[in-house]
Amino acid sequence: MEQRLGVIGLVVEAREKICDCLNAVLSDYGHMIVGRMGIPYRERGVSVIALIVDGNTDELGALSGKLGSLPGVTAKIALTKTGK
């Protein structure tokens, strides 16, 4: 299956309630995560996380879906049109 490079953007509300579950999912898919940047936006009570990912579309879709199914987490994915 074709590898794709992309970004998964996350907006996390109620961070203290979801932190362990979120980190467990990220750890499970750590082999696809190239980089991670998290910014706490305290004034709005949310955190914004950008994940740079590299994997096949099935794996990336599974990761995005699991993250988005966590309560208080919104996930969006953008992938390159072609892989390597």
Protein Blocks (a to p, Z undefined) as FASTA:
>chain_A
ZZdddddddddehkllmmmmmmmmmmmmmmmmmbdcddddfknopacddddddddfklmm
mmmmmmmmpghiacdddddfbdZZ
